[in-house]
Amino acid sequence: MAFFLYPKNTSMKKFFSALATPFRWIGRFLTATRSILGNLIFVILIFLLFATLFSQKKVAIINDAALILSLSGTIVEEKQTANPLTELIAEMTPDQQAPAETLLQDILDAIHHAATDTRIKCILLDLKELDTIGLDQMQTIGEALNQFKKSGKKVIAAEDFYRQKTYYLASFASEIYLNPMGGVDLHGFGSYQLFFREALDKLRINYHVFRVGAYKSAVEPIIRDSMSKEAKDQTLGLLTSLWTMFTADITRQRALPADAIDQYANNIPLKLAASGGDTAKMALDFKLVDGLKNRAELRDYLAQQSSVSPDSGFSQVPLQTYLRTITPSYQPPLVAADNTIGVIIAEGMILDGIQSAGTIGGNSLSALIRKARLDPTVKAVILRVNSGGGSAFASEIIRQEILNLKKSNKPLVISMGSTAASGGYWISADADEIWASPATITGSIGIFAGIPTFENTLASLGVHSDGVGTTQLASGLNLTRPLAPPLKEAIQMTLDHGYRQFLSLVATGRNMSMDKVKTVAEGRVFVGTEAQKLGLVDKIGTLEDAIASAAKLAKVDTYTASYIQRPRTVSEELLELFNGKVTAALLPHLLSRPLAQQLARLAAPVNEFLLFNDPAGLYAYSLIHGPSLLEP
C-alpha cells in the first residue's frame, strides 16, 4: 500500500471551496424545495381528508330537484378504486371524467331513498357513460325504478342515442325522450371471441392444453381458430334464454306486442325506409320512445318538472352528491350489533394468495370467512358471488374455510350475481342455500390446465436448450424445452382427479347423485332459472331475499346486515388515490373512450390467462360471463 502526501495549499483550497459554493447552494435549494413540496402535499392531503369527513354536512339539496342517476363505467358489487378523496376531487372538478366503476348498491340506495325524499321531484336517467353491466343488475335496477314510480314521482329517460343496454334501462322510465338526430340500437345478443391458434403457430409457441368436459370452452381461444360446435350450441342456447328475458322485460314495460323487439331488430331496413331513413322517427313510430326533444327543449321540459335553476335550467343533484346525504346499506355499524348477517363480496377472478378488491384471493377471502366464523355477533353469512372462477387451488382453499364455517353451525347462503360459474360454483356448492337471479350464468363444472413452451420459438431465433438430468422429469416445467411425456401423463391424471373432485364436492354439497351431477357437468353453463330446475340453485331472488333467508335459517327475527371487508393498507389507499386520478387525467389525451373500451375487450382474454397463478396450473374457469354476452 502506498501513501501520497500533498503539501498544504491554502489558496488552492479556497479556490475549490469557492468553485463548489454554487453547487452547495443548488443542493440546499433542491433540499428545501423537496421539503416544502412534501409538506405542501401532506397539508393538501390532510385538508382533503377533513373536507371529505365533513363534506356531508355541507351538502344542500334544493327542493323539487331532479336526481341525476348517472350509471357510469362498469357496474360492480365491490369497487377496485373506491376512494372518497378521489370522488370529492371529481365533484369539485368541472370537467371530471365519469367514474370507471359505480356500485350497484349505491344506485339502489339512491333510488330507494329518493322515493321518500320530499326534496326529490323526479329521477333523470343518465346512461351515456354506462359501460359493462349484467342483465341481472339491469333487472334489479329496473325493479327499483318501478318501486320508485309507485311513490307518484316520474322517472325520465332522455338521451341523444340509446344503445341496447341503455334502452333496456330506459324502458323502465315513465317517459322516454330521444334527440331528433338520435336513434335506438336493438340488434340482439352475440358472443364473438378472438382465437389465437394460428398466431401461436406463427410464433411457434407450443401451448399444451389439458381439459375435461366436452363443453369446457375456456381454452378454445388458444387451441382453435374457431368456436367448436359444442361451444356454439351451449352459447346460442344461453344467448336465446337471455334475449328472451331481455325482450320480454322491454315489451312488458312499454306495453308492446311480445314480438315487437324481434320485429324491430330483424326488419331495420324495412322500418327505416318507412320512416324516410330517419332513425329517430323510426323509434318514435315503433313506440320505443314517447317523444323527440333536442337539448334546449329537454332543458325547458325538465325545468317544468322541477324547480328552475339559473345555471343549468332546472334544479338537479348528481348521484355522487346525493349519496353523501344518505346512509349506505350494509355498512358496518360503529358498535357491532348482536344479530348480524355478515355480507362478504366475492367478485372477480379467483387467484391464489392475497388479492385486492375486485379480485378474489384464496387467502384473502378465506380470512374474511374465518373472521365471520370467529365473530360471535355474526349469526349467518351471505357470500355474494360474481365470478367466472379461476384457480382450482384457490377455490378449494376457500371451500375448506367454508366447511369450517359450517362446522360452527352458522348458516351460509350464496347469493349469485351476474356470473357464478366454474370456480365460482366450486366455492358455492357447499352452502346451505344458493340463490340466483333469473339471468345469472352458473354451472360450467369442468377443469383445465394450460402450459406454453417456447422451444420452437427460441429455435427460430437460433437459441437452443440442452443438458442432462438424473430422471426423466429433471427438467421440470422448463418452458424452453418440450414437456416430457411422463409429465404430460401426470398432468392429465391430476386433471382427471381434479374433475372427479369437482363432481364429488357438487354431489355432496347439493345432495345429488354422482350420475345426476355428470349430466350437468362437462363445462355446461345455464341461466339461473334453468339451474334451479337442475338442482344447482335452490331459489330465485335478490341479495335482499338471500339475507332474509339467512336470518330465517339462523332463527333471528331482528338483525342487521353489514359488509365484512378486509381493511386496506396505507399503501393500497395511496395507490388508489393517485393511480385512479392520474389515469383519469392522462387516458383521455392518449385514447378516446370508445377506443380504450374496445382495446380492453380485445386484451381481456389474454389478460385473463396472464393473471392465472394456480400452483398446480389447474383452473376451473369460464370465459362466458353475464355482462360480456350483452356487449355488441
C-alpha positions as a printed NumPy array, in Angstrom:
array([[  0.   ,   0.   ,   0.   ],
       [  1.37 ,   3.433,  -0.915],
       [  0.529,   6.755,   0.66 ],
       [  0.859,  10.027,  -1.242],
       [  1.285,  13.144,   0.884],
       [  0.358,  16.552,  -0.566],
       [  1.659,  19.789,   0.977],
       [ -0.949,  22.204,   2.317],
       [ -2.007,  24.838,  -0.176],
       [ -4.461,  27.363,   1.301],
       [ -5.066,  29.233,  -1.928],
       [ -5.975,  26.064,  -3.825],
       [ -8.331,  25.035,  -1.013],
       [-10.109,  28.411,  -1.166],
       [-10.309,  28.145,  -4.93 ],
       [-12.027,  24.739,  -4.882],
       [-14.257,  25.859,  -1.994],
       [-15.412,  28.889,  -3.978],
       [-15.922,  26.689,  -7.03 ],
       [-18.163,  24.318,  -5.033],
       [-20.238,  27.066,  -3.387],
       [-22.848,  27.399,  -6.182],
       [-23.39 ,  23.637,  -6.146],
       [-23.874,  23.674,  -2.379],
       [-26.484,  26.427,  -2.773],
       [-28.22 ,  24.457,  -5.522],
       [-28.228,  21.372,  -3.292],
       [-29.675,  23.338,  -0.379],
       [-32.285,  24.86 ,  -2.683],
       [-33.337,  21.454,  -4.005],
       [-33.478,  20.021,  -0.479],
       [-35.593,  22.94 ,   0.737],
       [-37.867,  22.711,  -2.314],
       [-38.34 ,  18.978,  -1.802],
       [-39.155,  19.546,   1.864],
       [-41.633,  22.331,   1.067],
       [-43.364,  20.307,  -1.656],
       [-43.547,  17.265,   0.602],
       [-45.083,  19.289,   3.406],
       [-47.447,  21.01 ,   0.951],
       [-48.672,  17.671,  -0.401],
       [-49.123,  16.431,   3.15 ],
       [-51.142,  19.53 ,   4.079],
       [-53.284,  19.145,   0.952],
       [-53.991,  15.508,   1.809],
       [-54.933,  16.447,   5.356],
       [-57.192,  19.207,   4.013],
       [-58.877,  16.838,   1.595],
       [-59.297,  14.263,   4.343],
       [-61.063,  16.756,   6.591],
       [-63.061,  18.079,   3.647],
       [-64.206,  14.548,   2.917],
       [-65.074,  13.825,   6.537],
       [-67.142,  16.962,   6.948],
       [-68.414,  17.424,   3.391],
       [-71.687,  15.613,   4.127],
       [-72.756,  18.478,   6.387],
       [-72.258,  20.979,   3.573],
       [-74.476,  19.241,   1.015],
       [-77.601,  21.282,   0.334],
       [-80.285,  19.936,  -1.976],
       [-82.77 ,  22.386,  -3.477],
       [-86.416,  21.438,  -3.138],
       [-88.101,  19.884,  -6.17 ],
       [-84.763,  18.812,  -7.644],
       [-84.179,  16.099, -10.212],
       [-81.879,  13.296,  -9.081],
       [-79.405,  12.676, -11.917],
       [-78.995,   8.906, -11.729],
       [-75.657,   8.51 , -13.522],
       [-74.741,   4.921, -14.281],
       [-71.092,   5.321, -15.217],
       [-68.453,   2.814, -16.218],
       [-68.713,  -0.767, -15.   ],
       [-71.468,  -1.593, -12.523],
       [-69.841,  -3.598,  -9.734],
       [-70.601,  -5.06 ,  -6.314],
       [-67.21 ,  -4.001,  -4.948],
       [-65.085,  -1.176,  -6.308],
       [-61.455,  -1.672,  -7.175],
       [-60.737,   2.029,  -6.733],
       [-63.391,   3.211,  -4.308],
       [-61.806,   6.222,  -2.635],
       [-63.757,   9.088,  -1.06 ],
       [-60.964,  11.59 ,  -1.736],
       [-60.928,  10.994,  -5.484],
       [-64.719,  11.188,  -5.589],
       [-64.636,  14.519,  -3.756],
       [-61.975,  15.871,  -6.117],
       [-64.081,  14.738,  -9.081],
       [-67.086,  16.635,  -7.763],
       [-65.027,  19.814,  -7.422],
       [-63.666,  19.46 , -10.976],
       [-65.995,  20.937, -13.632],
       [-64.858,  18.657, -16.465],
       [-64.255,  15.491, -14.445],
       [-64.159,  12.11 , -16.144],
       [-67.018,   9.733, -15.417],
       [-66.238,   7.18 , -12.692],
       [-64.692,   3.969, -14.004],
       [-66.951,   1.966, -11.679],
       [-70.295,   2.518,  -9.977],
       [-71.511,   0.412,  -7.08 ],
       [-74.776,  -1.381,  -7.749],
       [-75.805,  -0.93 ,  -4.125],
       [-75.195,   2.842,  -4.356],
       [-77.619,   3.013,  -7.288],
       [-80.261,   1.02 ,  -5.404],
       [-79.794,   3.068,  -2.214],
       [-80.218,   6.337,  -4.114],
       [-83.406,   5.172,  -5.835],
       [-84.851,   3.816,  -2.588],
       [-84.181,   6.983,  -0.564],
       [-85.29 ,   9.339,  -3.342],
       [-88.752,   7.741,  -3.329],
       [-89.5  ,   9.187,   0.119],
       [-87.271,  12.289,  -0.065],
       [-89.548,  15.312,  -0.389],
       [-86.696,  17.319,  -1.949],
       [-86.509,  14.975,  -4.952],
       [-89.205,  15.619,  -7.556],
       [-88.112,  13.085, -10.188],
       [-85.259,  10.923, -11.441],
       [-83.432,  11.684, -14.68 ],
       [-81.532,   8.663, -16.011],
       [-78.039,   9.485, -17.246],
       [-76.853,   6.452, -19.227],
       [-74.405,   7.804, -21.789],
       [-71.279,   6.735, -19.832],
       [-72.556,   3.241, -18.955],
       [-70.047,   0.574, -19.925],
       [-70.287,  -3.003, -18.59 ],
       [-73.391,  -4.261, -16.796],
       [-75.059,  -7.644, -16.353],
       [-78.673,  -8.382, -17.232],
       [-79.385,  -9.381, -13.629],
       [-78.049,  -5.993, -12.49 ],
       [-80.253,  -4.202, -15.011],
       [-83.269,  -6.189, -13.836],
       [-82.546,  -5.252, -10.219],
       [-82.186,  -1.555, -11.091],
       [-85.333,  -1.723, -13.215],
       [-87.366,  -3.201, -10.364],
       [-86.085,  -0.455,  -8.05 ],
       [-87.237,   2.161, -10.573],
       [-90.668,   0.522, -10.724],
       [-90.897,   0.747,  -6.936],
       [-89.838,   4.402,  -7.125],
       [-92.631,   5.182,  -9.602],
       [-95.174,   3.845,  -7.098],
       [-94.388,   6.937,  -4.993],
       [-96.064,   9.025,  -7.698],
       [-92.789,  10.511,  -8.95 ],
       [-91.576,  10.304, -12.536],
       [-88.543,   8.565, -13.97 ],
       [-87.402,  10.347, -17.136],
       [-85.005,   8.928, -19.715],
       [-83.548,  11.363, -22.236],
       [-80.557,  10.529, -24.409],
       [-79.085,  11.547, -27.736],
       [-78.751,   7.885, -28.668],
       [-79.799,   4.641, -26.964],
       [-77.544,   1.637, -27.065],
       [-79.036,  -1.785, -26.393],
       [-78.371,  -1.921, -22.655],
       [-79.18 ,   1.753, -22.074],
       [-82.52 ,   1.36 , -23.809],
       [-83.355,  -1.627, -21.611],
       [-82.913,   0.57 , -18.519],
       [-84.743,   3.45 , -20.187],
       [-87.743,   1.166, -20.772],
       [-88.414,   1.313, -17.02 ],
       [-88.824,   5.107, -17.193],
       [-92.191,   6.866, -17.05 ],
       [-91.236,   8.805, -20.186],
       [-88.544,   8.22 , -22.815],
       [-87.236,  11.068, -24.964],
       [-84.772,  10.945, -27.844],
       [-82.778,  13.604, -29.65 ],
       [-84.2  ,  14.197, -33.182],
       [-80.767,  13.285, -34.569],
       [-80.528,  10.103, -32.486],
       [-81.772,   6.54 , -32.642],
       [-82.347,   3.3  , -30.737],
       [-79.989,   0.395, -31.394],
       [-81.565,  -3.009, -30.71 ],
       [-79.681,  -5.735, -32.572],
       [-79.7  ,  -8.86 , -30.388],
       [-77.092, -10.655, -28.277],
       [-73.959, -12.191, -29.688],
       [-70.759, -13.795, -28.468],
       [-67.8  , -13.404, -30.796],
       [-64.37 , -14.282, -29.416],
       [-60.835, -13.912, -30.699],
       [-58.958, -17.137, -31.423],
       [-55.156, -17.269, -31.313],
       [-54.182, -20.734, -32.579],
       [-52.78 , -19.505, -35.895],
       [-50.943, -16.657, -34.173],
       [-49.404, -19.113, -31.691],
       [-48.363, -21.328, -34.604],
       [-46.698, -18.395, -36.347],
       [-44.901, -17.541, -33.117],
       [-44.04 , -21.256, -32.826],
       [-45.385, -21.44 , -29.284],
       [-46.48 , -24.88 , -28.12 ],
       [-49.463, -24.447, -25.816],
       [-50.07 , -27.757, -24.05 ],
       [-53.724, -27.868, -23.026],
       [-55.331, -30.465, -20.788],
       [-59.066, -30.373, -20.111],
       [-62.047, -32.441, -19.048],
       [-65.531, -31.826, -20.44 ],
       [-66.773, -31.501, -23.991],
       [-68.24 , -28.073, -23.206],
       [-65.222, -26.617, -21.362],
       [-64.619, -23.882, -23.923],
       [-62.38 , -21.591, -21.848],
       [-59.266, -22.924, -23.619],
       [-60.671, -22.805, -27.158],
       [-59.162, -19.389, -27.982],
       [-55.679, -20.878, -27.688],
       [-56.261, -24.295, -29.3  ],
       [-58.631, -23.389, -32.151],
       [-59.217, -20.776, -34.813],
       [-62.992, -21.026, -34.49 ],
       [-65.679, -21.925, -31.974],
       [-66.447, -25.625, -31.604],
       [-69.936, -26.974, -32.307],
       [-70.404, -27.803, -28.609],
       [-69.466, -24.253, -27.61 ],
       [-71.735, -22.787, -30.287],
       [-74.679, -24.908, -29.173],
       [-74.444, -24.022, -25.498],
       [-73.657, -20.35 , -26.154],
       [-76.582, -19.943, -28.546],
       [-78.905, -21.601, -26.023],
       [-77.656, -19.254, -23.323],
       [-77.986, -16.171, -25.521],
       [-81.504, -17.176, -26.54 ],
       [-82.583, -17.507, -22.895],
       [-81.105, -14.099, -22.007],
       [-82.531, -12.397, -25.112],
       [-85.972, -13.785, -24.297],
       [-85.782, -12.254, -20.805],
       [-84.41 ,  -9.001, -22.213],
       [-87.123,  -8.51 , -24.831],
       [-89.92 ,  -9.691, -22.514],
       [-88.965,  -7.06 , -19.93 ],
       [-88.925,  -4.266, -22.519],
       [-92.212,  -5.204, -24.157],
       [-93.882,  -5.514, -20.749],
       [-92.619,  -2.099, -19.624],
       [-93.543,  -0.406, -22.885],
       [-96.82 ,  -2.304, -23.398],
       [-95.648,  -3.541, -26.812],
       [-96.528,  -6.779, -28.625],
       [-94.488,  -9.753, -27.439],
       [-92.535,  -9.988, -30.727],
       [-92.054,  -6.225, -31.148],
       [-88.314,  -6.113, -30.419],
       [-87.564,  -9.069, -32.701],
       [-89.589,  -7.402, -35.437],
       [-87.656,  -4.174, -34.933],
       [-84.206,  -5.828, -34.928],
       [-84.887,  -8.158, -37.867],
       [-86.538,  -5.581, -40.137],
       [-84.403,  -2.458, -39.711],
       [-84.098,  -1.676, -43.473],
       [-87.871,  -2.031, -43.986],
       [-88.777,   0.031, -40.913],
       [-86.165,   2.649, -41.718],
       [-87.437,   3.013, -45.27 ],
       [-90.951,   3.611, -43.927],
       [-89.535,   6.44 , -41.785],
       [-87.661,   8.045, -44.671],
       [-84.272,   6.973, -43.31 ],
       [-84.855,   8.907, -40.076],
       [-83.705,   6.68 , -37.188],
       [-85.296,   8.898, -34.533],
       [-88.651,   8.928, -36.333],
       [-88.41 ,   5.15 , -36.756],
       [-88.018,   4.732, -32.959],
       [-90.967,   7.069, -32.382],
       [-93.158,   5.327, -34.974],
       [-92.341,   1.987, -33.362],
       [-93.341,   3.418, -29.94 ],
       [-89.926,   2.789, -28.462],
       [-89.827,   6.437, -27.317],
       [-92.512,   8.876, -26.22 ],
       [-91.192,  11.965, -27.947],
       [-88.328,  13.719, -29.717],
       [-86.667,  16.644, -27.942],
       [-83.453,  18.489, -28.668],
       [-81.308,  19.563, -25.748],
       [-82.847,  23.015, -25.376],
       [-86.376,  21.577, -25.45 ],
       [-85.33 ,  18.951, -22.924],
       [-83.946,  21.555, -20.506],
       [-87.194,  23.537, -20.759],
       [-89.223,  20.397, -20.125],
       [-87.12 ,  19.383, -17.111],
       [-87.49 ,  22.89 , -15.702],
       [-91.247,  22.314, -15.76 ],
       [-90.825,  19.022, -13.903],
       [-88.559,  20.508, -11.203],
       [-87.694,  23.916,  -9.845],
       [-85.873,  26.352, -12.123],
       [-82.117,  26.837, -11.799],
       [-80.345,  29.836, -13.4  ],
       [-77.208,  27.78 , -14.072],
       [-78.492,  24.594, -15.69 ],
       [-82.125,  25.433, -16.443],
       [-83.51 ,  23.001, -13.894],
       [-82.595,  22.069, -10.319],
       [-80.597,  18.879, -10.105],
       [-78.441,  16.829,  -7.761],
       [-75.774,  14.411,  -9.055],
       [-75.811,  10.828,  -7.843],
       [-72.448,  11.06 ,  -6.039],
       [-73.55 ,  14.214,  -4.217],
       [-76.854,  12.662,  -3.208],
       [-75.125,   9.561,  -1.864],
       [-73.297,  11.755,   0.665],
       [-76.653,  12.674,   2.22 ],
       [-77.837,   9.104,   2.874],
       [-76.61 ,   6.16 ,   4.909],
       [-75.309,   3.349,   2.663],
       [-76.78 ,  -0.112,   3.061],
       [-74.787,  -2.87 ,   4.751],
       [-72.13 ,  -0.549,   6.154],
       [-70.63 ,  -1.919,   9.398],
       [-72.022,  -0.014,  12.422],
       [-69.68 ,   1.75 ,  14.84 ],
       [-70.819,  -0.662,  17.519],
       [-71.306,  -4.274,  16.434],
       [-74.93 ,  -5.421,  16.55 ],
       [-75.783,  -8.604,  18.455],
       [-77.529, -10.255,  15.498],
       [-75.541,  -9.524,  12.353],
       [-75.887, -11.128,   8.942],
       [-72.392, -10.79 ,   7.506],
       [-72.217,  -9.994,   3.786],
       [-68.967, -10.931,   2.024],
       [-68.378,  -9.885,  -1.571],
       [-66.567, -12.389,  -3.819],
       [-66.18 , -10.59 ,  -7.147],
       [-63.688, -11.122,  -9.953],
       [-61.232, -13.798, -10.993],
       [-60.216, -16.33 ,  -8.336],
       [-56.445, -16.236,  -7.802],
       [-54.059, -17.734,  -5.293],
       [-52.849, -15.732,  -2.289],
       [-53.946, -12.307,  -1.052],
       [-55.661, -10.156,  -3.663],
       [-57.04 ,  -6.623,  -3.64 ],
       [-60.705,  -5.649,  -4.005],
       [-62.202,  -6.623,  -7.349],
       [-60.308,  -9.925,  -7.405],
       [-60.905, -12.993,  -5.244],
       [-57.822, -14.167,  -3.374],
       [-57.785, -17.675,  -1.943],
       [-56.122, -16.429,   1.238],
       [-57.844, -13.041,   1.491],
       [-61.396, -14.354,   1.017],
       [-60.705, -17.25 ,   3.395],
       [-59.59 , -14.725,   6.003],
       [-62.929, -12.892,   5.735],
       [-64.878, -16.14 ,   6.092],
       [-62.766, -17.054,   9.111],
       [-63.398, -13.608,  10.594],
       [-67.147, -14.165,  10.24 ],
       [-66.865, -17.59 ,  11.867],
       [-64.981, -16.262,  14.891],
       [-67.179, -13.18 ,  15.399],
       [-69.892, -14.059,  17.966],
       [-72.132, -11.225,  16.749],
       [-72.33 , -12.749,  13.229],
       [-75.197, -15.241,  13.184],
       [-75.18 , -16.079,   9.456],
       [-73.092, -15.328,   6.376],
       [-74.029, -14.244,   2.863],
       [-71.393, -14.868,   0.213],
       [-72.219, -12.682,  -2.775],
       [-70.52 , -14.454,  -5.697],
       [-69.9  , -12.712,  -9.007],
       [-67.106, -14.689, -10.629],
       [-66.301, -16.86 , -13.619],
       [-63.787, -18.744, -11.488],
       [-60.038, -19.139, -11.854],
       [-57.532, -21.095,  -9.784],
       [-58.778, -24.532,  -8.701],
       [-56.334, -24.49 ,  -5.775],
       [-57.55 , -21.106,  -4.504],
       [-61.177, -22.213,  -4.97 ],
       [-60.517, -25.269,  -2.808],
       [-58.767, -23.186,  -0.122],
       [-61.901, -21.025,   0.059],
       [-64.174, -24.094,   0.147],
       [-62.18 , -25.584,   3.024],
       [-62.771, -22.404,   5.014],
       [-66.458, -22.594,   4.138],
       [-66.589, -26.13 ,   5.562],
       [-65.066, -24.798,   8.8  ],
       [-67.762, -22.126,   8.886],
       [-70.461, -24.769,   8.54 ],
       [-68.997, -26.673,  11.499],
       [-69.728, -23.603,  13.645],
       [-73.438, -24.062,  12.815],
       [-73.638, -20.608,  11.259],
       [-75.794, -20.711,   8.103],
       [-74.083, -19.867,   4.843],
       [-76.214, -18.612,   1.957],
       [-74.838, -17.943,  -1.527],
       [-76.256, -15.014,  -3.471],
       [-75.162, -15.238,  -7.099],
       [-74.665, -12.124,  -9.199],
       [-74.268, -11.945, -12.978],
       [-71.939, -14.953, -13.078],
       [-71.108, -17.74 , -10.621],
       [-69.532, -20.38 , -12.824],
       [-66.641, -22.853, -12.668],
       [-64.604, -21.814,  -9.627],
       [-67.47 , -19.502,  -8.718],
       [-69.669, -22.598,  -8.41 ],
       [-66.881, -24.586,  -6.703],
       [-66.978, -22.172,  -3.741],
       [-70.793, -22.135,  -3.731],
       [-71.698, -25.828,  -3.778],
       [-71.459, -26.464,  -0.014],
       [-73.728, -23.598,   1.045],
       [-76.933, -24.221,   2.986],
       [-78.822, -22.374,   0.253],
       [-77.966, -20.999,  -3.173],
       [-79.907, -18.041,  -4.548],
       [-79.554, -16.739,  -8.095],
       [-81.253, -14.254, -10.38 ],
       [-83.114, -15.493, -13.47 ],
       [-80.272, -14.147, -15.617],
       [-77.357, -15.481, -13.534],
       [-74.914, -17.597, -15.552],
       [-73.777, -20.564, -13.49 ],
       [-72.546, -24.131, -13.753],
       [-69.524, -24.701, -16.032],
       [-68.46 , -27.65 , -13.893],
       [-65.184, -28.561, -15.542],
       [-61.463, -28.069, -15.208],
       [-58.451, -27.438, -17.449],
       [-54.702, -26.801, -17.431],
       [-52.586, -24.901, -19.912],
       [-48.791, -24.721, -20.189],
       [-46.953, -22.929, -23.016],
       [-43.443, -23.946, -24.039],
       [-41.17 , -21.881, -26.277],
       [-38.554, -24.313, -27.575],
       [-39.577, -23.805, -31.215],
       [-39.824, -20.033, -30.816],
       [-36.304, -19.92 , -29.413],
       [-35.017, -22.295, -32.081],
       [-36.281, -19.955, -34.791],
       [-34.077, -17.286, -33.202],
       [-31.099, -19.602, -33.061],
       [-31.419, -20.306, -29.327],
       [-31.399, -23.923, -28.14 ],
       [-31.701, -25.67 , -24.789],
       [-29.712, -28.807, -23.951],
       [-28.401, -30.571, -20.88 ],
       [-28.687, -33.654, -18.719],
       [-30.735, -34.727, -15.701],
       [-30.92 , -37.64 , -13.294],
       [-34.547, -38.519, -14.127],
       [-36.994, -38.133, -16.99 ],
       [-38.661, -35.292, -15.079],
       [-35.438, -33.484, -14.145],
       [-36.157, -30.559, -16.489],
       [-39.473, -29.999, -14.734],
       [-41.638, -27.229, -16.186],
       [-38.778, -25.721, -18.154],
       [-40.595, -23.53 , -20.686],
       [-37.588, -23.609, -23.018],
       [-37.968, -27.371, -23.511],
       [-40.763, -29.698, -24.662],
       [-42.883, -31.251, -21.938],
       [-41.615, -34.72 , -21.067],
       [-44.156, -37.482, -21.904],
       [-44.297, -38.698, -18.263],
       [-45.053, -35.139, -17.178],
       [-47.88 , -34.842, -19.718],
       [-49.365, -38.093, -18.43 ],
       [-49.068, -36.927, -14.826],
       [-50.757, -33.601, -15.589],
       [-53.689, -35.316, -17.303],
       [-54.078, -37.731, -14.371],
       [-54.035, -34.771, -11.96 ],
       [-56.63 , -33.026, -14.107],
       [-58.889, -36.081, -14.128],
       [-58.592, -36.276, -10.34 ],
       [-59.463, -32.578, -10.034],
       [-62.543, -33.081, -12.21 ],
       [-63.688, -36.055, -10.12 ],
       [-63.131, -33.912,  -7.02 ],
       [-65.275, -31.151,  -8.539],
       [-68.066, -33.605,  -9.319],
       [-67.829, -35.133,  -5.84 ],
       [-67.998, -31.834,  -3.966],
       [-71.006, -30.753,  -6.043],
       [-72.736, -34.082,  -5.396],
       [-72.055, -33.838,  -1.651],
       [-72.862, -30.145,  -1.328],
       [-76.045, -30.301,  -3.375],
       [-77.127, -33.743,  -2.099],
       [-77.202, -35.119,  -5.641],
       [-76.111, -38.447,  -7.067],
       [-72.856, -38.528,  -8.998],
       [-74.717, -39.619, -12.129],
       [-77.013, -36.603, -11.922],
       [-74.092, -34.239, -11.442],
       [-72.392, -35.684, -14.536],
       [-75.439, -34.774, -16.64 ],
       [-74.984, -31.081, -15.787],
       [-71.174, -31.106, -15.832],
       [-68.583, -31.211, -18.642],
       [-68.392, -27.426, -18.596],
       [-72.056, -26.714, -19.446],
       [-73.437, -23.335, -18.388],
       [-77.018, -22.401, -17.509],
       [-79.084, -19.346, -16.672],
       [-80.44 , -19.154, -13.128],
       [-83.923, -20.444, -13.895],
       [-82.549, -23.498, -15.709],
       [-80.011, -24.116, -12.947],
       [-82.839, -24.154, -10.397],
       [-84.682, -26.848, -12.349],
       [-81.485, -28.922, -12.462],
       [-80.856, -28.619,  -8.719],
       [-77.76 , -26.435,  -8.98 ],
       [-79.66 , -23.5  ,  -7.468],
       [-82.26 , -23.541,  -4.695],
       [-84.184, -20.301,  -5.155],
       [-84.522, -17.315,  -7.468],
       [-84.255, -13.939,  -5.8  ],
       [-82.21 , -10.876,  -4.928],
       [-79.48 , -10.221,  -2.399],
       [-82.14 ,  -8.912,  -0.022],
       [-84.079, -12.163,  -0.391],
       [-80.951, -14.174,   0.4  ],
       [-80.258, -12.069,   3.501],
       [-83.802, -12.576,   4.776],
       [-83.485, -16.322,   4.2  ],
       [-80.138, -16.448,   6.042],
       [-81.705, -14.7  ,   9.025],
       [-84.526, -17.238,   8.997],
       [-82.035, -20.117,   8.924],
       [-80.195, -18.511,  11.852],
       [-83.54 , -18.159,  13.69 ],
       [-83.167, -14.422,  14.308],
       [-86.156, -12.12 ,  13.885],
       [-84.378,  -8.781,  14.199],
       [-80.983,  -8.383,  12.587],
       [-78.559,  -6.008,  10.888],
       [-76.885,  -6.909,   7.602],
       [-73.402,  -5.46 ,   7.147],
       [-70.369,  -5.984,   4.951],
       [-67.348,  -7.911,   6.191],
       [-64.377,  -6.453,   4.339],
       [-60.624,  -6.632,   4.536],
       [-59.189,  -3.321,   5.782],
       [-56.959,  -1.756,   3.178],
       [-53.355,  -0.924,   3.896],
       [-51.983,   2.622,   3.742],
       [-50.05 ,   1.744,   0.567],
       [-53.248,   0.488,  -1.108],
       [-55.065,   3.694,  -0.184],
       [-52.278,   5.861,  -1.616],
       [-52.07 ,   3.786,  -4.797],
       [-55.823,   4.08 ,  -5.284],
       [-55.745,   7.806,  -4.623],
       [-53.052,   8.665,  -7.145],
       [-53.359,   5.871,  -9.712],
       [-57.063,   6.446, -10.358],
       [-56.675,  10.204, -10.666],
       [-53.578,  10.079, -12.874],
       [-55.191,   7.501, -15.178],
       [-58.375,   9.562, -15.447],
       [-56.315,  12.656, -16.308],
       [-53.985,  11.088, -18.883],
       [-56.08 ,   8.428, -20.638],
       [-58.476,  10.842, -22.442],
       [-55.45 ,  12.572, -24.027],
       [-53.971,   9.269, -25.211],
       [-57.046,   7.314, -26.306],
       [-60.68 ,   8.052, -26.966],
       [-63.058,   6.346, -24.532],
       [-64.638,   4.039, -27.182],
       [-61.194,   3.025, -28.47 ],
       [-59.951,   2.346, -24.934],
       [-63.017,   0.189, -24.259],
       [-62.508,  -1.818, -27.456],
       [-58.81 ,  -2.346, -26.726],
       [-59.693,  -3.528, -23.227],
       [-62.161,  -6.059, -24.651],
       [-59.593,  -7.307, -27.18 ],
       [-56.959,  -7.704, -24.477],
       [-59.286,  -9.298, -21.928],
       [-58.805, -12.969, -22.952],
       [-55.011, -12.648, -22.98 ],
       [-55.002, -10.636, -19.762],
       [-57.098, -13.278, -18.01 ],
       [-54.668, -16.049, -18.916],
       [-51.701, -13.922, -17.844],
       [-53.227, -13.47 , -14.379],
       [-53.561, -17.212, -13.74 ],
       [-51.35 , -18.235, -10.816],
       [-52.57 , -21.641,  -9.664],
       [-49.636, -23.555,  -8.077],
       [-50.559, -26.743,  -9.957],
       [-51.669, -24.951, -13.134],
       [-55.255, -26.266, -12.78 ],
       [-58.184, -23.945, -13.443],
       [-61.943, -24.017, -13.028],
       [-62.777, -21.018, -15.173],
       [-65.426, -19.932, -17.654],
       [-64.948, -17.336, -20.386],
       [-68.73 , -16.978, -20.648],
       [-69.698, -14.05 , -18.405],
       [-73.084, -12.415, -17.999],
       [-72.003,  -8.84 , -18.826],
       [-69.801,  -9.914, -21.758],
       [-72.759, -11.502, -23.54 ],
       [-74.607,  -8.184, -23.569],
       [-71.839,  -6.397, -25.443],
       [-72.161,  -5.854, -29.202]])
